[in-house]
Amino acid sequence: MAESPWAVFTFLVLGGFMPIPMKVFTWASGIVGVPMLPYIASMAIGRAKRVFLLALVIRMGGERAEATLRRYIEPVGWAATVLVLGLVGWLVVKAQAG
C-alpha cells in the first residue's frame, strides 16, 4: 500500500466489477491498511461503473439484452474475475523477475 497507493486504488475499483462479495475487499483493505477515504472512493467508482455499464447495455439492447444478461451475468462475472486474477498474477511474476 505504501509503495503503490494507485495500484491498490485500481485493484479496488476492479474489485467493484467482480462477483466476489464486497466483504472480501473490505477485509483485505483493512488488513493492508487502506485509508478510509480512498477505499470508499474506489468502491463507489467500481460499483457505479458496474451499475451504469449494465444499465447502458440494457438501454441499448432492450428486453433482449436484459434477458441475456440475466442468463449469463454470473458466468461473465466469473470469467472477468479469472482474467483479472490472471493479470494480477502475471504482474506479480513480472515484478519479481525484473
DSSP file (Angstrom, degrees, kcal/mol; ACC not computed):
  #  RESIDUE AA STRUCTURE BP1 BP2  ACC     N-H-->O    O-->H-N    N-H-->O    O-->H-N    TCO  KAPPA ALPHA  PHI   PSI    X-CA   Y-CA   Z-CA
    1    1 A M              0   0    0      0, 0.0     7,-0.2     0, 0.0     6,-0.1   0.000 360.0 360.0 360.0 -43.5    0.0    0.0    0.0
    2    2 A A        +     0   0    0      1,-0.2     0, 0.0     2,-0.1     0, 0.0   0.853 360.0  47.7 -68.8 -34.3    2.8    2.4    0.9
    3    3 A E  S    S+     0   0    0      1,-0.2    -1,-0.2     2,-0.1     0, 0.0   0.859 130.1  13.1 -75.2 -35.9    4.7    1.7   -2.3
    4    4 A S     >  +     0   0    0      1,-0.1     4,-1.6     2,-0.1     3,-0.4  -0.588  58.8 166.3-146.0  77.8    1.9    2.0   -4.7
    5    5 A P  H  > S+     0   0    0      0, 0.0     4,-2.3     0, 0.0     5,-0.1   0.830  83.2  56.1 -64.1 -30.2   -1.4    3.5   -3.5
    6    6 A W  H  > S+     0   0    0      2,-0.2     4,-2.6     1,-0.2     5,-0.2   0.843 103.7  54.0 -71.0 -31.7   -2.7    3.9   -7.0
    7    7 A A  H  > S+     0   0    0     -3,-0.4     4,-2.5     2,-0.2    -1,-0.2   0.910 110.4  46.5 -66.2 -40.9   -2.2    0.2   -7.7
    8    8 A V  H  X S+     0   0    0     -4,-1.6     4,-2.4     2,-0.2    -2,-0.2   0.923 112.5  50.3 -65.5 -43.6   -4.3   -0.5   -4.6
    9    9 A F  H  X S+     0   0    0     -4,-2.3     4,-2.2     2,-0.2    -2,-0.2   0.925 112.2  47.3 -59.2 -46.0   -6.9    2.0   -5.7
   10   10 A T  H  X S+     0   0    0     -4,-2.6     4,-2.5     1,-0.2    -2,-0.2   0.906 110.5  52.2 -63.3 -42.5   -7.1    0.5   -9.2
   11   11 A F  H  X S+     0   0    0     -4,-2.5     4,-1.9     1,-0.2    -1,-0.2   0.902 110.6  48.0 -60.1 -42.1   -7.4   -3.0   -7.7
   12   12 A L  H  X S+     0   0    0     -4,-2.4     4,-1.0     2,-0.2    -1,-0.2   0.868 109.5  52.1 -69.4 -36.2  -10.3   -1.9   -5.5
   13   13 A V  H >< S+     0   0    0     -4,-2.2     3,-0.7     1,-0.2     4,-0.4   0.933 111.3  47.5 -64.0 -44.2  -12.0   -0.2   -8.5
   14   14 A L  H >X S+     0   0    0     -4,-2.5     3,-1.4     1,-0.2     4,-0.7   0.855 104.6  61.8 -62.9 -34.2  -11.7   -3.5  -10.4
   15   15 A G  H 3< S+     0   0    0     -4,-1.9     3,-0.5     1,-0.3    -1,-0.2   0.787  92.2  65.7 -61.9 -27.4  -13.0   -5.3   -7.4
   16   16 A G  T << S+     0   0    0     -4,-1.0    -1,-0.3    -3,-0.7    -2,-0.2   0.737 100.6  50.7 -66.4 -22.0  -16.2   -3.4   -7.7
   17   17 A F  T <4 S+     0   0    0     -3,-1.4    -1,-0.2    -4,-0.4    -2,-0.2   0.693  93.3  93.5 -85.0 -21.8  -16.8   -5.2  -11.0
   18   18 A M  S  < S-     0   0    0     -4,-0.7    60,-0.1    -3,-0.5    59,-0.1  -0.347  76.7-130.1 -80.8 153.6  -16.3   -8.7   -9.7
   19   19 A P  S    S+     0   0    0      0, 0.0    -1,-0.1     0, 0.0    59,-0.1   0.470  74.7 114.4 -78.4   0.5  -19.0  -11.0   -8.4
   20   20 A I  S    S-     0   0    0     -5,-0.1     5,-0.1    57,-0.1    -2,-0.1  -0.515  82.5 -97.5 -69.2 136.0  -16.9  -11.6   -5.3
   21   21 A P    >>  -     0   0    0      0, 0.0     3,-1.4     0, 0.0     4,-0.7  -0.214  25.3-122.9 -56.8 144.7  -18.7  -10.2   -2.2
   22   22 A M  H 3> S+     0   0    0      1,-0.3     4,-2.5     2,-0.2     5,-0.2   0.729 105.0  76.5 -62.1 -22.1  -17.5   -6.8   -1.1
   23   23 A K  H 3> S+     0   0    0      1,-0.2     4,-2.9     2,-0.2    -1,-0.3   0.884  90.1  55.8 -56.2 -38.5  -16.7   -8.2    2.3
   24   24 A V  H <> S+     0   0    0     -3,-1.4     4,-2.4     1,-0.2    -1,-0.2   0.926 111.0  42.4 -61.7 -45.4  -13.6   -9.8    0.9
   25   25 A F  H  X S+     0   0    0     -4,-0.7     4,-2.3     2,-0.2    -1,-0.2   0.850 113.4  53.5 -71.0 -33.8  -12.3   -6.5   -0.4
   26   26 A T  H  X S+     0   0    0     -4,-2.5     4,-2.1     2,-0.2    -2,-0.2   0.944 111.8  44.4 -64.9 -47.7  -13.3   -4.7    2.8
   27   27 A W  H  X S+     0   0    0     -4,-2.9     4,-2.4     1,-0.2    -2,-0.2   0.935 114.5  48.9 -61.7 -46.9  -11.4   -7.2    5.0
   28   28 A A  H  X S+     0   0    0     -4,-2.4     4,-2.2    -5,-0.2    -1,-0.2   0.892 110.0  52.2 -61.9 -39.2   -8.3   -7.1    2.7
   29   29 A S  H  X>S+     0   0    0     -4,-2.3     5,-2.8     1,-0.2     4,-0.9   0.902 111.0  47.2 -64.4 -40.3   -8.4   -3.3    2.7
   30   30 A G  H  <5S+     0   0    0     -4,-2.1    -2,-0.2     3,-0.2    -1,-0.2   0.886 110.3  52.8 -66.9 -38.1   -8.4   -3.3    6.5
   31   31 A I  H  <5S+     0   0    0     -4,-2.4    -2,-0.2     1,-0.2    -1,-0.2   0.905 115.0  39.5 -65.2 -42.3   -5.6   -5.8    6.7
   32   32 A V  H  <5S-     0   0    0     -4,-2.2    -1,-0.2    -5,-0.2    -2,-0.2   0.544 116.2-113.0 -88.0  -6.0   -3.3   -3.9    4.4
   33   33 A G  T  <5 +     0   0    0     -4,-0.9    -3,-0.2     1,-0.2    -4,-0.1   0.868  43.6 179.3  84.0  37.8   -4.3   -0.5    5.9
   34   34 A V      < -     0   0    0     -5,-2.8    -1,-0.2    -6,-0.1    -2,-0.0  -0.592  35.4-113.5 -70.5 127.6   -6.1    1.2    3.1
   35   35 A P     >  -     0   0    0      0, 0.0     4,-1.9     0, 0.0     5,-0.2  -0.267  23.6-116.9 -60.5 151.6   -7.2    4.7    4.3
   36   36 A M  H  > S+     0   0    0      1,-0.2     4,-2.8     2,-0.2     5,-0.2   0.891 107.7  53.1 -61.5 -45.6  -11.0    5.0    4.6
   37   37 A L  H  > S+     0   0    0      1,-0.2     4,-2.5     2,-0.2    -1,-0.2   0.932 111.6  43.9 -62.7 -48.2  -11.4    7.9    2.0
   38   38 A P  H  > S+     0   0    0      0, 0.0     4,-2.5     0, 0.0    -1,-0.2   0.880 114.2  52.7 -62.8 -34.6   -9.6    6.1   -0.9
   39   39 A Y  H  X S+     0   0    0     -4,-1.9     4,-2.4     2,-0.2     5,-0.2   0.959 111.7  43.8 -63.3 -50.3  -11.4    2.9    0.0
   40   40 A I  H  X S+     0   0    0     -4,-2.8     4,-2.4     1,-0.2     5,-0.2   0.907 114.7  50.3 -62.5 -42.0  -14.8    4.5   -0.2
   41   41 A A  H  X S+     0   0    0     -4,-2.5     4,-2.3    -5,-0.2    -1,-0.2   0.922 111.8  47.1 -62.9 -44.1  -13.9    6.4   -3.4
   42   42 A S  H  X S+     0   0    0     -4,-2.5     4,-2.6     1,-0.2    -2,-0.2   0.895 113.5  47.4 -67.5 -39.4  -12.7    3.3   -5.1
   43   43 A M  H  X S+     0   0    0     -4,-2.4     4,-2.6     2,-0.2     5,-0.3   0.896 111.9  50.5 -67.9 -39.4  -15.7    1.2   -4.1
   44   44 A A  H  X S+     0   0    0     -4,-2.4     4,-2.1    -5,-0.2    -2,-0.2   0.920 114.1  44.4 -64.2 -42.9  -18.1    3.9   -5.2
   45   45 A I  H  X S+     0   0    0     -4,-2.3     4,-2.6    -5,-0.2     5,-0.2   0.943 115.3  47.8 -66.2 -47.8  -16.4    4.2   -8.6
   46   46 A G  H  X S+     0   0    0     -4,-2.6     4,-1.7     1,-0.2    -2,-0.2   0.927 116.9  40.9 -61.5 -47.7  -16.1    0.5   -9.1
   47   47 A R  H  X S+     0   0    0     -4,-2.6     4,-2.5     2,-0.2    -1,-0.2   0.887 114.4  52.7 -69.8 -38.3  -19.8   -0.3   -8.2
   48   48 A A  H  X S+     0   0    0     -4,-2.1     4,-3.0    -5,-0.3     5,-0.3   0.921 108.8  50.1 -63.6 -43.0  -21.1    2.8  -10.0
   49   49 A K  H  X S+     0   0    0     -4,-2.6     4,-2.4     1,-0.2    -1,-0.2   0.899 111.0  50.0 -62.2 -39.0  -19.3    1.8  -13.2
   50   50 A R  H  X S+     0   0    0     -4,-1.7     4,-2.3    -5,-0.2    -2,-0.2   0.950 114.0  43.7 -64.2 -48.2  -20.7   -1.7  -13.0
   51   51 A V  H  X S+     0   0    0     -4,-2.5     4,-2.5     1,-0.2    -2,-0.2   0.925 116.1  47.0 -63.9 -45.4  -24.3   -0.5  -12.5
   52   52 A F  H  X S+     0   0    0     -4,-3.0     4,-2.3     2,-0.2    -1,-0.2   0.867 111.0  52.3 -67.0 -35.7  -24.0    2.2  -15.2
   53   53 A L  H  X S+     0   0    0     -4,-2.4     4,-2.2    -5,-0.3    -1,-0.2   0.924 111.8  45.8 -64.8 -44.3  -22.4   -0.3  -17.6
   54   54 A L  H  X S+     0   0    0     -4,-2.3     4,-2.4     1,-0.2    -2,-0.2   0.909 112.8  50.6 -64.0 -41.6  -25.3   -2.8  -17.1
   55   55 A A  H  X S+     0   0    0     -4,-2.5     4,-2.6     1,-0.2    -2,-0.2   0.891 109.9  50.7 -63.6 -38.7  -27.9    0.0  -17.4
   56   56 A L  H  X S+     0   0    0     -4,-2.3     4,-2.6     2,-0.2     5,-0.2   0.915 109.9  49.3 -64.9 -43.3  -26.3    1.1  -20.7
   57   57 A V  H  X S+     0   0    0     -4,-2.2     4,-2.6     1,-0.2     5,-0.2   0.923 114.2  45.3 -62.2 -43.9  -26.3   -2.4  -22.1
   58   58 A I  H  X S+     0   0    0     -4,-2.4     4,-2.3     2,-0.2     8,-0.2   0.897 112.9  51.2 -67.1 -39.3  -30.0   -2.8  -21.1
   59   59 A R  H  < S+     0   0    0     -4,-2.6    -2,-0.2    -5,-0.2    -1,-0.2   0.908 117.0  39.4 -63.2 -41.7  -30.8    0.6  -22.5
   60   60 A M  H  < S+     0   0    0     -4,-2.6    -2,-0.2    -5,-0.2    -1,-0.2   0.859 125.9  35.1 -77.4 -35.4  -29.2   -0.1  -25.8
   61   61 A G  H >X S-     0   0    0     -4,-2.6     4,-0.8    -5,-0.2     3,-0.6   0.601  92.2-158.8 -98.7 -12.3  -30.3   -3.7  -26.2
   62   62 A G  H 3X  -     0   0    0     -4,-2.3     4,-2.0    -5,-0.2    -1,-0.2  -0.304  58.6 -20.0  71.4-152.4  -33.7   -3.5  -24.6
   63   63 A E  H 3> S+     0   0    0      1,-0.2     4,-2.5     2,-0.2    -1,-0.2   0.834 135.8  57.6 -63.6 -33.7  -35.6   -6.5  -23.2
   64   64 A R  H <> S+     0   0    0     -3,-0.6     4,-2.3     1,-0.2    -1,-0.2   0.922 108.0  46.6 -64.3 -42.9  -33.5   -9.0  -25.2
   65   65 A A  H  X S+     0   0    0     -4,-0.8     4,-2.8     2,-0.2    -2,-0.2   0.894 111.3  52.6 -65.5 -39.1  -30.3   -7.7  -23.6
   66   66 A E  H  X S+     0   0    0     -4,-2.0     4,-2.5    -8,-0.2    -2,-0.2   0.925 110.4  47.0 -62.0 -44.7  -31.9   -7.8  -20.2
   67   67 A A  H  X S+     0   0    0     -4,-2.5     4,-1.6     2,-0.2    -2,-0.2   0.904 113.4  49.0 -64.1 -41.0  -32.9  -11.4  -20.7
   68   68 A T  H  X S+     0   0    0     -4,-2.3     4,-2.5     2,-0.2    -2,-0.2   0.916 111.3  49.5 -64.7 -43.4  -29.4  -12.3  -21.9
   69   69 A L  H  X S+     0   0    0     -4,-2.8     4,-2.3     1,-0.2     5,-0.2   0.912 108.0  53.4 -62.6 -42.5  -27.7  -10.5  -19.0
   70   70 A R  H  < S+     0   0    0     -4,-2.5     4,-0.3     1,-0.2    -1,-0.2   0.875 114.5  43.1 -59.4 -35.5  -30.0  -12.3  -16.5
   71   71 A R  H  < S+     0   0    0     -4,-1.6    -2,-0.2    -5,-0.2    -1,-0.2   0.884 128.3  24.0 -77.9 -39.0  -28.9  -15.6  -18.0
   72   72 A Y  H  X S+     0   0    0     -4,-2.5     4,-2.3     1,-0.1     5,-0.2   0.389  88.1  99.7-113.0   2.6  -25.2  -15.0  -18.5
   73   73 A I  H  X S+     0   0    0     -4,-2.3     4,-2.4     1,-0.2     5,-0.2   0.880  84.5  51.3 -63.2 -37.9  -24.2  -12.3  -15.9
   74   74 A E  H  > S+     0   0    0     -4,-0.3     4,-2.3    -5,-0.2     5,-0.2   0.958 112.5  43.4 -66.4 -50.5  -22.8  -14.8  -13.4
   75   75 A P  H  > S+     0   0    0      0, 0.0     4,-2.3     0, 0.0    -1,-0.2   0.897 114.9  50.8 -62.2 -37.2  -20.5  -16.7  -15.9
   76   76 A V  H  X S+     0   0    0     -4,-2.3     4,-2.4     2,-0.2    -2,-0.2   0.916 110.2  50.2 -65.2 -41.6  -19.4  -13.4  -17.4
   77   77 A G  H  X S+     0   0    0     -4,-2.4     4,-2.0    -5,-0.2    -1,-0.2   0.908 112.2  46.4 -62.3 -42.5  -18.6  -12.0  -13.9
   78   78 A W  H  X S+     0   0    0     -4,-2.3     4,-2.4     2,-0.2    -1,-0.2   0.867 110.8  52.7 -69.8 -34.9  -16.5  -15.1  -13.0
   79   79 A A  H  X S+     0   0    0     -4,-2.3     4,-2.3    -5,-0.2    -2,-0.2   0.916 109.8  48.8 -63.9 -42.1  -14.7  -15.1  -16.3
   80   80 A A  H  X S+     0   0    0     -4,-2.4     4,-2.5     2,-0.2    -2,-0.2   0.891 109.8  52.7 -63.4 -38.7  -13.8  -11.4  -15.7
   81   81 A T  H  X S+     0   0    0     -4,-2.0     4,-2.7     2,-0.2     5,-0.2   0.922 108.8  49.0 -62.5 -44.8  -12.6  -12.4  -12.2
   82   82 A V  H  X S+     0   0    0     -4,-2.4     4,-2.4     1,-0.2    -2,-0.2   0.909 111.7  49.8 -61.7 -42.3  -10.4  -15.1  -13.6
   83   83 A L  H  X S+     0   0    0     -4,-2.3     4,-2.4     2,-0.2    -2,-0.2   0.921 112.1  46.8 -62.9 -44.5   -8.9  -12.7  -16.2
   84   84 A V  H  X S+     0   0    0     -4,-2.5     4,-2.7     2,-0.2    -2,-0.2   0.921 113.2  48.6 -65.3 -43.5   -8.2  -10.0  -13.5
   85   85 A L  H  X S+     0   0    0     -4,-2.7     4,-2.7     2,-0.2    -1,-0.2   0.889 111.2  51.1 -63.9 -38.1   -6.6  -12.6  -11.2
   86   86 A G  H  X S+     0   0    0     -4,-2.4     4,-2.5    -5,-0.2    -2,-0.2   0.908 110.8  48.6 -62.7 -42.0   -4.5  -13.9  -14.1
   87   87 A L  H  X S+     0   0    0     -4,-2.4     4,-2.5     2,-0.2    -2,-0.2   0.921 111.9  48.3 -64.0 -44.7   -3.4  -10.4  -14.9
   88   88 A V  H  X S+     0   0    0     -4,-2.7     4,-2.3     2,-0.2    -2,-0.2   0.924 112.2  49.7 -62.1 -44.3   -2.5   -9.7  -11.3
   89   89 A G  H  X S+     0   0    0     -4,-2.7     4,-2.4     1,-0.2    -2,-0.2   0.909 111.0  49.1 -60.5 -42.6   -0.6  -13.0  -11.1
   90   90 A W  H  X S+     0   0    0     -4,-2.5     4,-2.6     1,-0.2    -2,-0.2   0.908 110.9  50.1 -63.6 -42.2    1.3  -12.1  -14.3
   91   91 A L  H  X S+     0   0    0     -4,-2.5     4,-2.4     2,-0.2    -1,-0.2   0.878 110.6  50.1 -64.5 -37.7    2.2   -8.7  -12.9
   92   92 A V  H  X S+     0   0    0     -4,-2.3     4,-2.1     2,-0.2    -2,-0.2   0.935 112.8  45.7 -65.2 -46.0    3.4  -10.1   -9.7
   93   93 A V  H  X S+     0   0    0     -4,-2.4     4,-2.0     1,-0.2    -2,-0.2   0.912 113.8  49.8 -62.6 -42.9    5.6  -12.7  -11.5
   94   94 A K  H  X S+     0   0    0     -4,-2.6     4,-1.7     1,-0.2    -1,-0.2   0.895 110.7  49.5 -63.6 -41.2    6.9  -10.0  -13.8
   95   95 A A  H  < S+     0   0    0     -4,-2.4    -1,-0.2     1,-0.2    -2,-0.2   0.867 112.2  47.9 -67.6 -36.1    7.7   -7.7  -10.9
   96   96 A Q  H  < S+     0   0    0     -4,-2.1    -1,-0.2     1,-0.2    -2,-0.2   0.835 113.2  48.0 -73.5 -31.8    9.6  -10.4   -9.1
   97   97 A A  H  <        0   0    0     -4,-2.0    -2,-0.2     1,-0.2    -1,-0.2   0.811 360.0 360.0 -77.2 -29.5   11.6  -11.4  -12.2
   98   98 A G     <        0   0    0     -4,-1.7    -1,-0.2    -5,-0.2    -2,-0.2   0.447 360.0 360.0 -95.4 360.0   12.6   -7.8  -13.0
